Amino acid sequence: MRRGDLYRVRKPRGDTKESRVFVVVSRQALLRSTFSTVVCAPVYTHGEGLTTQVAVGPAEGLRHTSWITCDNLTSLRRSDLTDYLGALSMAKTRELNRALRSALDLG
């Protein structure tokens, strides 16, 4: 598992959808540990072009254009991240980093 990997999670807690795609945003040091959860950002089919959102699509393993939403970070169990879809490119990872800085007001 790496930062920027996208996974489809079946029946995510607190979500009305049967499944939702999430992108892993935890730092690599945590991902190398035995910690049981990781921080993820959900992917939605609609976006508004906010500074806290990143457009993704078929190049990242999705069927259509969608949006990573960094305003809605969540902690997921590693064991729920089993349906690997793809990964962000270096350019998309830089966009994700900018969106996370904006969402967390880190300037």
Secondary structure, DSSP 8 states (H G I E B T S, - for coil): --TTEEEEEES-TT-SSSEEEEEE-S-HHHHHS--SEEEEEEEES-----TTEEEE-GGGT-SS-EEEEGGG-EEEEGGG--EEEEE--HHHHHHHHHHHHHHTT--
